[in-house]
Amino acid sequence: MSAQVSQLSPPHQTPLSPSSQDDGQAPHILSLKVMRLSRPLMATSAPVYYESSSYPPLVEGLESLNISDITASHPIELPNELHIRDFGLSQLLKLPSSFGNIYLGETFTTLISINNEGGQYQQQQQQQNPYQQSPPTGAHQVNVKVELQTSSQRFNLSETKYEQLDTTISVTVAHEIKELGVHILVCTVQYFTDDGRRRHFRKFYKFQVSNPLAVKTKVNNMIDGRVFLEAQLQNVSAGPMFLERMKFDPSEHFDFQDLNRIISRNSNSDADDDNDNDNNNNENNDQEQQKMNKLVFGNNFIHPQDVRQYLYMLTPKDPQNDRIARTTNALGKLDIVWRSSMGDLGRLQTSQLTRKAPLLDDVEVQPFWLKKGEPADVILETPFQLGIRIRNHSSQHMKLVLSAVKTKMGSVLLSGLSTRNLGELAANHSTETQLEFFPLTPGLQRIGGLRVVDLLTGYTKDIDHLCDMFVRNNNS
């Protein structure tokens, strides 16, 4: 797509001091203009719709107007198909009327034009004083330097040299914006005239860089070491955007799962049961994969001030040695790529997303269902077994005893012995045991009332709430 230009005006239209603007001599024979390169916009319209069978004089007037302006009026035709004009837009493109907004992550592209106006200046001088000697009109050894200054850095975008400049030259520079705040484009021109005088001048152009997206996070730490990260993304720019990529890069201690995709009901294993229909299975798998790639939001468009909530589940890479993953505050980064309504590309990478690391107890107790791959099924007044994993997070050996506190138990009681020795447990190691429970009441019930005691140090940990179990009736 061809680029269009809109002139970039100096800030506040205030004159610069002579020391920073030019050498204070006669008017320069070279002039400099800076224009931002940007894509055109679609012209908006308010079309008038009419029926061709009613009010013939009015129809003739509208049709004659329609010939001169395709956005003025349109007849109603059946079948009624949607066109671009039905959305308030026309098929015409218009040049930007202003400098526009520049956002963090976009690429700022500008055109610097240097024109030799010595001939025009010579004609003006001769008209004012025909007997005065003509001023020089040639520019030699022209040096054009373009820099971009931010609050913390200064970038050299371009520096070109020309032996002689008689007409007009243009320099195009581009820079990816990576900082917020005020940016100053500094253009410096140095040259020699025909009589050997060295001339120079400098111009400054100031513009503001805004943030296109606002990101807020919320962290939920689970007892088993998993972390649920909620990322709230809001479009704070002036126009809609298309999110081309929303990628989470976890820190080195975590694996992650993207929970923003559609999960299919049919598993791949169901499609592979019949070995005689391999081709059909492959097609089904492709369709399921396409479904899995769809976002729960339905599309990738986000309008101004709209907010989206993304969810990621982080798990420690090494479940057997997850102390660092449990205590680190660094979670990862978000890599966001978007396009504007006219296809301009932008990219943002957030800083390290952090959390307030939870306190790690010396002893951790986790339940697990013994029958792997099967859903937990608990029946009223029927004993069931539950696995208990106990992990020593301290730096010392422990000699643990697990006991039941019946006064703190609810409607699910412990069966069998109320106390059992777990033996010695080394630092950063874990052990497993099995407990049998007896449910007395149907519905969602709390399992708890356990106590772990270290016989060596006297450390005691009460587990009032181990987990919740749904107890169903016999006839349900």
Secondary structure, DSSP 8 states (H G I E B T S, - for coil): ---EEEE---GGG----HHHHB-SSS--SEEEEEEEEE--EEEE---EEE-TTS-HHHHHHHHHHHHH-TTTEEE--SS----GGGGTEEEEEE--SS---EETTBEEEEEEEEEE-HHHHHHHHHHH-TTS------EEEEEEEEEEE-SS-EEEEEEEEEEEESSEEEEEEEEE----EEEEEEEEEEEEETT--EEEEEEEEEEEEE-SEEEEEEEEE-TTS-EEEEEEEEE-SSS-EEEEEEEEEE-TTEEEEE-SB---SS-HHHHTS-TT-HHHHHHHHHHHHHHHTSBTTSSSEE-TT-EEEEEEEEEES-GGG-HHHHH--EEEEEEEEEE-TT--EEEEE---EE-------SEEEEEE-SSTTS---EETT--EEEEEEEEE-SSS-EEEEEEE-GGG--SEEEES-SEEEEEEE-TT-EEEEEEEEEE-S-EEEEE--EEEEETTT--EEEES--EEEEEE-TT-
